[in-house]
Amino acid sequence: MNEIDLKTKIEGLEKAIQEHKADASRHEDELKQTNKQLADYNKPELAPAQLDAIQEAVEDAVGHFDFDDTDNYQPEFELDYDGKVNLSSINFESYKLIEEIVEKVHNLFKEAECPKDDNS
C-alpha cells in the first residue's frame, strides 16, 4: 500500500468508528429509557394533580416547621486550652420534621384495605 491508500483507509476507519459510536450512543439511550420503564413498571400511577398535592404537602410541612426550636438540635460543646467554649458539633433531630411530612402526605390519601392472607 502506498501513502494515499493508507490515508484513505485511515479516513474510512475513522468514519466507521464515528458511525458505530453514534449507533452505540443511540442504543445506550434506548437502554436507559427501557431500564427506567422497567423500574417504573410496578409503581402506582398518580395524576399530575396528585403529584402537585404531594409536593405542596411537603413544602407546607417544611415551611411550617420551626427550625428555630432549640429542642430540635443536640449541640456538643468543647473547652479549648485558652478557656474558650466552642460548639464542636450540632446534630439536627430530623424525626420531628419527617413525622410532619409523613403526616401531611398521609392526609392526602385513604389507606386501602389489604386482603388477608389465606393460610389454608
Secondary structure, DSSP 8 states (H G I E B T S, - for coil): --HHHHHHHHHHHHHHHHHHHHHHHHHHHHHHHHHHHHHHTTS----HHHHHHHHHHHHHHHHTS-TT-GGGEEEEEEE-TTS-EEEEEEEE-THHHHHHHHHHHHTTS-----------
